[in-house]
Structures are given as C-alpha cells and as structure tokens.
C-alpha cells in the first residue's frame, strides 16, 4: 500500500478548536488552493474569542451562495439565561428568551456556523397561559393549551407575534420587525412558521388588517361542511374537553380560574388531527381545530383540479392557472392563508416552514406558493412531509422548494449510529430520491426529534459526527442545525408537558449546554466544557464547508457499492464513501461510523468517475475537515480507475480535495 492518511492524535476523535479558524481562513480564500474563495464575501471584521484565545474572522454576506444552512432556533428558549428549570415553572420562575436577545453578537455567532437562513420557530402568536389582558389580549384556557408556554403550532393570531418574546408586549410586532432587520444586516435571511392544517381552538386575531375577518367568522355553522367555511362542525353537539390520561393535570395541578375541564365551543369543531368527535381523545391535537380547504367529509375535492402536466410548469404558470379560475371556486381558507403569507413577506420575512403540509391538498400549495414566488422569487419554502409517495407531488405540483428527508435519510442514519443498520443503506435511500435530492432537506435534530446526546439516540454527541458529515455533504440539499445541537445539548429537563430527550416546546425552560456557550450574552463558550467547545468547532468547520465548498453543489457518485462488489479488505458495514464534484473541485468523502475500531483499506474509484475528472497523473489530496495537507495521492491504475489508501480512526470522517 502507498502512503496512508494518518490523522494527528488530536484529530482521531475530536478535532482541535483551532481548526475552525483554519477552515474559516480557507473559506475566506486566503491563498489555500483547495478552497473556493469566490463563493464568500469578506469583511474586515474580527471577533476575539477569549475562551480559545484565537481571533476568528467572521463571515458577513448578504447573498446566500452555495448550499443553504438553516439554523433552527426555538425563539422562546434561545436567549433565556435562567437555570431554575422547575417543572411547569412560570416566566418569573424559569425565565424566557426575547427577540432582543438576538443581538449583533448573537447573530454573528449564528452566522459563524455557515448559516444562511435563521428559522425563528414559535414566532406567530399562539395560545399560552399568561395574562396579557392589559395589552388587549384575551386569556387562554389551560384546559385547551398544552404546557404553560403553549404549543407554537396552536396559532391564535396570525397577524401578530408571541407577546412572551417582547420586552414590551404592546410593541411586540415592532420588536420582531427590528429582529428581521438585524438578521438581514448580519447577512442571513428569516424563516417563520405557517401552520396550515389547524389553528388554536381559541383563535382570535386582534391585529388583522382592516377588512380581514377571523377564521370562522363567516362560517355557516349549521352544516358540517361548506366550501367557504374555514372549519368543519359537529352539528348539534358542544365541544367537551378530553378525559385526561396517565394522571395528566393542566399546569401540573396548579389552581387556575379557567381550569374546570370545560371550554365553550358550540357547535364543536373537528380537531386538528382530523378527529370528528365533539369530545376528542387526550392523544388527539385537542388544542387545535382543523382548517377546511375545500375537502369534503368523504374526501372528495370541492375546488379546481390542477392538470397533471403542471408538474413540469413554472410557478408563474401555476399562478396564471389560479388567476384564471372563478373567484367562487377558490375556498375561503386558501385566500386567508395567502393573505397571511403576503403580510409577512411585506414585513421582510424571506420564507416559511410549513407544518404537516401533507395534511393539506397539494392544489392549495400550488396556489399559495405560486403567489409567494410571484412576490419574492427567492423565498425559501420548506415543508414537513413524511410520506415518500407524496414527495414529488408536493415538490413539482405544490411548488415546494424543500421537504424533510426524515423517513429515509434521517431514520437510516439514526439506525446506523445505533448499530441497527449497515452503511450500505445510505446509498439505497439516496438512490430513491436521486431525481429530487436537491429538494430534500437534511437534519439530525429539530424540535420534534430526540436530541442526539441521549441514550435513546447516540449516547453522546460525538457518536453522531460521521452521520452529520454524511448528512451535510451527501447532496445539493440544505442542511438544518437545531440550536444547542452544536454543543451537545441533552434535552434532559422535565419541563412539564412532554417528555425529556426533546427540549420542551411547550414550557418555559433553560437549555443548559446552550446557556453555557451563550455565557450571558457573550456567545464565546466562556462557561462551556472542553468537549462542548470541541464539538462546536467541529460543527462550525463542517457547516461552513457544507455551505462554501463548490463541489457540494455539483454531482454525486456513491463509492460504497463498488467497494462491496470488490470485497475491499477493511471496508465494512461501518464505513461509507462517496464523491462530490464539479469542474472546479473534486471531493472524496469517507466516514467511519464505528465508535471503537479504526479502519484501514484501499478505496477504489471507478474509471467512469476518473474520466470525468480528467486526471492524467497521480494527484495529491487535502483533508478539508481537519485541514491537513496530505502526502497521500490518488493513484491512477492501468484500467483508468484510481485508488487511494485510507486509514480512519473511530468516528472520523475525511473530506479529501484533489489538488491541482
């Protein structure tokens, strides 16, 4: 065998924090030949990181070139410095984060992770248990609110924002508009949620523009269904609060004037998850009511059908189709959500994440998204869809930019981390979406999923790093990072409603590992452990590379199947290899998922790939993840294939760039 890639001892498992300064220098194009300097705008801004005693050049760009990186932040939790974490604790006891916590320092810190878009989760005003009657806001009934702080997916007023997030609740909308401006000034775009399938049981907008009626205000409540009704009704029956299960008590049993196991709603409405019972089950989405999109109770559609050939048409052509329809044929709920989207676009929001999009007909998405793209062609549109059979309809007919790649890639990577699947499954699931791979957003954490750093997922955050490398580099699709993931947050708190392993989205709580990194607003890791700082540096390196390496917007060829066909010695079910390349940059990416065993093998690259690269001699390579200049070469073979000798420590990945 030839020269072997031998990582330094500090790179075997957990890369040195100083690697982030090196890779950021690379990404800024400071004369290092493997980099692509034309993808990033430089500034002269430098921020001192006192904890590591390293000056880290910050990236500041308005244009979002390269693969997008979405930083999902649960807005209520991000800036909270309170560490009490009492179950069912109030704001006074447990604290709450504010829009103002996203200072320029905080936003520069977010940007240093390669972030192009910030998804501010939980911004629209949703039902919660707090008294804002002095600001003209009605109180919400704890009998139909999950948690004390409330679910962000039970929206109460789409034309304003959560008063908890404002320093002055009466000025809450202006405070969010200021945050939009700060985010833009720091070179990132803003995404917020739209929850199309349901609204809070107590929906009432006090902020809607003049002439914009509430959901349900003009409904004919004598009929279960009518095309222009916003809700479905259980005619002749009043709503009943579900019978609690497993000892559940609202607010954990606290006395509250509105807790009486009653909520006035006559007639009862269908529940958000589709339950048609006047008294839904405790496991139903009883805090919400389902929106009617012109789907009759028997499932048939009461709106114009979108011709199948529109899968190949542009958003502009979709818009023209809907503009040609009779006004009365468009259900009222469609128009209401189109008005909501336009309202937020006008305030500077750059895109939306749609909750449970597959529960809403695809024709509505064609209608809504074509209107959005007409207003802002660069709007970022992300949808939560879990049924692979529907992916192409929601992308091509529904005009979604991106869908969650949860059922295939996320589930597969999680199983590999847990030793329940072979790495060969990665090539299989990626092949399933080869025609739409650029539309499938990748992630290992979000607000719905377990934190990596739990026994139910990876056991510790470093065990997931090979999977994160694969997730971030496998395709042209965006990468999503959930706040706290980059410092190994555990989500272990018993906050009240819900269960540990997921950071609570229902209650007021602190996020300990993130709080240590935040260091009372300095965002310098001043209270972080050495492992947390090391992990953060790795994520910063990887995600900046993901966003900036030009090859990652190019072609993909998996190398795994060939190694298995060749019975490559040392290449096994814990290793995965693939290539990403374009005319300017050629990458070979190899990951070792084993937590305990090093891997040593000779990787073969097929002649079909080498011919595309136009390699005419043995070529040196460089590892961009650890930023190691290697003596190793890609060696041409007589059959025009090529080989490279690889040695990987446990949990190590290499991103090898060919040197011209």
N, C-alpha and C positions, 0 to 999 in steps of 0.2 A: 504494500500500500504506500501511497505517497505521503506528503506532509499532512498531518492531521490537525483539524481545528481543535485547539486546546484552550478553553476559556481560562482566564485568570481565576484564582481561588475565589476572589470576591464576586466573580460573575457566575459561579457554578449554580447558585440558587437565588440569591437576592442581589441585584445589581447595585453598585455604589450610587449614592445620591448625586455624586458629581456628574454621573452620566447624563443627567438632564441638561446641564449646562453645555456639555459637548454636543448633544443631539440638537439643542436649540441653536447652537452655533452652526451646526450642519444645515439645519433648516433655514437659517438666515443667509446661507450661501457664502460662508466665509472661506472660500477657496478650497473646499473639500470636494474632490472630484465625483464622489458618489451621489452628491446632493443635487437637488433641482432648485437652484436659487431663484428662478424666475417665477415661482409659484407664491412667494410670500413678499409682502411689502415690509420694509424695515422701518423702524423708528430708532431714535437715539435714546429712548427711554430705558433706563436700567433700574432695577429694584434690588435693594440689598436684602438678602435672605440671612438674617443674623444667626439663625439656628445652624446653618451649614457653612456660614462664613464664605459664601460664594455669591458673586454678582450674576444674576440671571437676566439675560436680555429678554424683555417681554415682547411678544408679537402683538402688533396692533394693525389690523387690516379691516377695511370696510367691505371690500369684495370678499366673497367666500369661495375661493378657488379650491379645487381638489375635492376629495371625498368629504361630505359633511360629517361633523362630530356634534352630536346633540347632547347637551348636559341637562339632564332632568333634575330639577330641584323642587323638593316639596316646600313651597314658599313659606308656609307657616312655621316650618321647623328649622330652616336653614340658619337664620341669624340668632336663634334662641340660645342664650348663654346660661340659662337656669339649669342646674344639675339635680334638682329635687326628685323629679320623676315619680311622683305619687300617683298611684292608680286612681283614675277618674279625677285627677287634680284640676283645679281651676286655673285660669290665666294667672291669677295672683299667686297661686302655689307653684305652678310648673313653668310659667313664663310662655312667651310666644314670640316668634320672629316677625319682623316688619319689612315692608318694602324698603325702608330707609337703611336696613342692614346691608343691602346690596350697594355698598359704597364703591367708589372707583377702585379702591384697593381690593375689595372682594371680587369685583368683576374682572380685574386684571388677573387675579388668581384663577378664576374660572377659565379665562382666555388662555392661560398658560398650559392648559390641558389640551390644546389644539381645538378648543370649542369654536364652532361656527354659529350654533343656534342654542339659545337657552330656552328650555321648555319650563315655564313657570307653572307648575301644577297647583291647582286649587285656588286660582285667582277669581273666577266668577263667583258672585255672592251666592253661597249655598246655605242651607239650613244649619243652624248651630244653636247651642244653648248658652246664650249670653244676652244681657239686657242692653239693647241699643235703642230703646224707645225714645230716648231724648233726641235721637237723630232721625226720628220718624220711621224707624224700622220696627215691624211687629215682632213679638217674641215667637219663637218656635217651640212646639210641644215636644218634650223629651220622649213621649210615647212613640213618636214617628221620626226620631233623629237617632242615628247610630253614633254612639260616642258622645262626648261632651262638645268637642270641637266640630263634629259633623262630617259626613262624607262629602268630599269635593264633587262627587258625582250625583248629588241631590241638589241641583241648582235652583235657587229661589228667585233670583233676579238676574237675567242675562245682560242687563244694561248697566250693571254696576259691579263692584268688586267686594270681596270679603272684608267687612269692617274690622275684623281682628287684625288685619295686616297693615292698618294705617295708624300713624301716630295720632292723627286727628280723624276719627271715623267720618265726621261730616265732610272732610276733604279727601276721602279715600280715592275717588276716581282721579283727581289731580295728582295724588301721590303715585298712583300706578302709571299715569302718563309720564311723570318725571322719571320713573324707573325705565320705561321704554326708551326715553331719550338717553339715559345714562348707558343702557345696554348698547344702543346704536353707537354712541360716542366711543365705546370701547371695542368697536369692530365686530359686534355679534348681533344676530337677529333674534326676534322674540316670537315664541310659540305659546299659545294658550289652549286650553281645552274647550271643545264644544262637545256636549253630551246629547246626541240627537235622539236617542231612544226613549228617554224619560226625563222628567223634571221632578223637583221636590213636591211632596204631597201638598205642601203649603205654598206653592208658587204664587208670588205676587210681586210684580215689578212696580217700584215707586220711582224708577228712573228712566222708564221707556220714553222715547221721543214722543212728542205730541202726535196723537192720531194712531199710535201703535197699541192696539188692545192687548190685554193679557192673554196668555194661553187659556183657552176655555171660556173666555168672557162672552163669546157669541155662540157657544155651543147649544145645540138642541139636545137637552138632557132627557128628552122623552124617548130617544132612540139609542139603542146600543151603539149603533154606528151611523154616521153620515159623513160624506166625503169631506166636508169642510169643518167638521168637528175636530178639535185638537185632541180630544180624549175619547176613550171608549167607556161606556157606562154599564153598571149592573142595575138596570132599571127596576125600581120598586124596592131596592134594598139599600140600607145605610152601611157605610164602612164600619168595620169593627177592628180594633187593634188586635193583632195576633196573640194567641196564647203563648206566653214565654216558655222557653225550653231550657233545660240544663241550668236552672236556677238563675237565669238572667233577670236582672232588675235594671231599669233605666237609671243612669247616673250611679250605678253600683249600689242602689238602695237609698240614695240621698232623698230627703224630703224636698219636694218642689211643688209650687202651687198648681202647675199644669199636669203633674203626673197623677193620672186617675184611671189609666187603662182605657181612655176614651179619646176620640178625635172626631170632630164634627165634619162629615162629608156625606152629602145626600144629593143625588144617589151616589153610591160608591163607584169609584173609577177602577179600571183594570190596573193591576200593579205592574211596575216597570219591567219585570222579567216575564210578563205575559199572563200571570195568574188572573183568572176571571172571577175569582171568589170575592165576595164582599168582605170576608174575613180571611185574608191570606195566611199562609203558614209563616212561622217565625223565621224560616230559612229563605223565604221569598224576599225580594227587594221592596219590602213593605213601606219603606220611607219615600218611595218614588211612585209616580204614575206614568203609564205608558203613553207615548205620543202616537197619534193616528196619522199615518202617511198616505191614506187612501187605500189601505189594505183591509178588505172586508173580513169579518169574523171567520168566513170559510176559507180565507187565504187568497182569494182572487183579488185582482188589482182593479182599482177604480181610477186609473189615470192612463195617459197615453203610453203605449209600449214603445220602447226605443228599438229601432231596427237593428238586427244583428250586425249589419255591416258597419255600424257606428263604432265598433271596436277598433276600426282602422282609421277613424276620423279624429280630427284635432278638437281641442277644447272649444275653439271658435266655432267649428261646425256643430258641436253639441249645443252651444249657446243659441245658434241660429235655429236649430230644431225646436228648442223650447220656446223661443220667442215667436215661432210660427203657430204655436198651439193656442186654442181658445182659452181665454182667461179663466173661465169657469171650470176647465178641465184640470187645472193645477190646484191640488189640495192646499188649503189654507196653511197647514203646518209647514209646507215647503217654503212658502213665501215668508213666514215668520223667521225661519232659520236663515234664509238668505238675507233678510234684513239685519239679523244679529251679526252674521259674518261681515257684512259691509260696514256695520257700525264700528267693529273692532279694527278692520282694515284701515278705516279713516283715522283711527287713533294711532296708527303706526305699527300695529301688530303685523308680523310678517308671515304668519302661518298658524295652522291649527292641528291639534291631535284629536281625532275623533274616537270617542269611547264606544266600544261594542258596535262597530259600524255594520257588521253583518246582520244585525237585527233590524236594519232599515233597508228598504228596497234599493237596488242599485240605480234605478232610474232617478231617484232623488239625488243621489250623489253626482250623477251626470249633470243634473240641474244646478245643484249648489256649486260644485267645483268649477263648472264652466263659467259661472258668474264670477267666482273668486278669481280665476285666472284672467278673466277679462279686465278686472280691476288691477290685479297685480300678477303679471305673468310669472314672476319669480316666487310666488307664495309657496311655502313649504307645507305640504299636505300629507299627514301621517295618519293611518287608520289602524285600529285594533281589530284584526280579523283572524280567527283561529281555524277556519275550515279551508284546508288547501284546495278543495274542489271549487271554491269561490274566488281564489286569488286573482285569476286572470280576468274574471268579470269585473271585479272591483277596481282593478288597475286599468283595463282597457275601456270598459263601458262606463265605469264610475269615475274615471279620471283621477284616481288616487296617485300620488307620487310614490308613496312608500307604505308598506304593510309590515306588521310584526312578523319576523321569522321565528316564531315561538315553537310551533308544533313540530317543526322539523329540526332546524339547526340548534336552537336553544336546548330543546329536550335531549337531543343527541349528545351535545357537549356535556350537559349535566350528567348523563348516564356514563359517559367515558370517564369523567372526573371521579365518579363513584365506583369505577371498576365494573360497571354493569354492561358495557358495550365495547366493541372494538373500534379503533380509529378508522377502520375501513368504512364505517357507517357515514363518516363525514363526506366522502366522495359520493356516496349513494344519495344522500339528501340534497347535496348541492346540485347533482345532475337533475334532480326532479324540478328544480327551478331555474335551469340553465337559460331559459328564454326570458325570464323575468328577474334574474338575480340582482340587477341594479335597483330593483324596486323593493327588495326585502331587507328591511332594517334589522341590524344585528344588535344583540344585547346579552348580558349575563345577569343583570339586575334591573328591575324597575320597581315601582311602588307596589305592584301586585305579587311579585315573586319573592321567594326567600332570599335573605342576604347570603352571600357566598360564605361568609365567615361563621357558619353554623354547622353543627354536627349533622343536620339534615341535608346539607348541601355539600360543601367541600371540606369541612373540618377546620381549615384555616385559609386565609385569603391567598396565600402563595400557591396552594394546590390548583388554583384556577387560572394561573397566569398563562400556561400553554394554550388553554381554551380561549383566553382573551386575545392572545396573539392571532389565533386562527380566526376568531370572530371579527377582529378588526381589519384583517388583511385579505380574507378569502375572496371577497367580491368587490364590485364597484359601489355597493350599497353603503348608506350611512352607518355609523356606529353610535350607539347610545350608552352613556355613562350615567348611572344614578348617583346623586350626591352621597358622599360617605363611602361609596364602593372603593374609591381610590385610596382610602386609609383603613380599609378592613373593618368597617362598621358591622357590629353583630346583630343589631335589632333585638336585643335580649330583654328589653324593658316590658313589664306588664303595665301597659298604659291605661287599660280599661277595657273598651270594646276591642275585640280581635285577639290575636294570639302573638306571642313572641316569635322570633325568626324573621318577621317582617316589621320594619319600622312603622309604627302606627300612623295611619292616615285619618284616624277618627278622633284622636285625643291630643291634648297638649302634652308635649313630651320633649325632652332634650335628646340629642343624638351624640353620645359621648365621644366616639372617635373623631367625628367631625368637629365637635366643640374643642377638642384638644388641638386639632390642626388650626382651627379658626383663631384660637388664642386671643379671645376678647377683641376680635376685630382686626388683629394684625395679619392674620392669614399667613403665618410664617412657620407653623408647626412648632411653636415655642413650647407647647405642652405635650407634643406627640412623643410616642415611644420611638426607639430607633427603627423597629420593624415598620411602624406606620409611615415614617419618613422614607424608608427604603421603598416601600410599596408605592407611595405617592410619586416618587421619582420614576419608577418603572412605568406607571400609567402615563405620566407626563411625556416620557420618551416615546412610548408606543403610540399614543393617540396623536401626538404631533407628527410622528412618522406616518401614521394612517392618513392624516389629512393632507400631508405635504408630498409624499413620495408619488411621483407622476405615474410610475408603473401600476399603482393601485387603481388608477382609472382606466387601465388597459385590459389586456387579455388574461385569461386564466387557463392553466392546464394542470390537472392533478397528476402527481407523480406516484401516488400511492399504489394504484392498480399494477403499474409496471413492476414495481419492486416486489410485489407479492407474486406476480407471474414469473419473475426471475428467481424467486426464492432467495432474495438478497439476504445474506447472512447478517444477523444482528438487527435487521429491520423487522419489527413485530407489531402486535396489536396495540402498542402504547406509543407508536410513532406515526406522524403524518407529515407528508411532504407535498408541496405544490409549487408552481411557478406563477408569478405575475409579471407582466412585461408590456412595454410598448417600444416604439422606435428609439426612445431616449434612455430607457432604463430597463435592465433585466434583473429580476429578483428570484432567488430560490429561498423558500421559507420552509423550515423544518422544525417540528416541535416534538419534545419528549414529554408525554403525559405521566410517565412513571414518577412516583413520589420517592422512590428509593434506588432505582437502578440506572446507571449510566448506559448509554447506547453507543455502539461503535459499528459503522457499516460504510460501504461504498455505495453512494447514491448514483443511479444511472439516469441520465436524461436522454430521451429519445431523439433520434436524428431529425424527426419532423420539427421538434422544438428548436434544436440547434440550427437547422437550416433557416428558420425564421429569424434567428438572432444574427445570422451571417458571421458566425465565429470562424475564424481562419487560423487561429493559433491558440495555444494554451493561455488561459486568461486568469489573472489574479482576481480575488474576490475580497469583499469587505463586509463584516457583520455590522449592520446599521443599528441593531438593537443595543448591543454593548459597545458599539462604535470602536471595534477592534480592527486595526489594519492587519490583514492575514497574509501569510506567506503561501497559503493554500491556493491552488489553481484549479480551474475547470479544465480537465484533461480530455482532449479530443481522442476518440478511438478510431480504429481503421474503418468501422462501418458508419462513420459520421455521427455516431452517438457521442456522449461525453460522460465522464464520471467525476465525482468529487468525493473525497473521503471526509466523513463527518463523525465527530465524537461529541455527544451531548451529555451533560450532567443531568441528574434528576431535575425535572421541571424546567429544563432550559429550552429556549427557542432561539433560533438564529434566523436573521433576515439577511441573506447574503446578496450583495450587489456586485455585478460584474464591473470590473474596472477597465475602462477604455484607454 
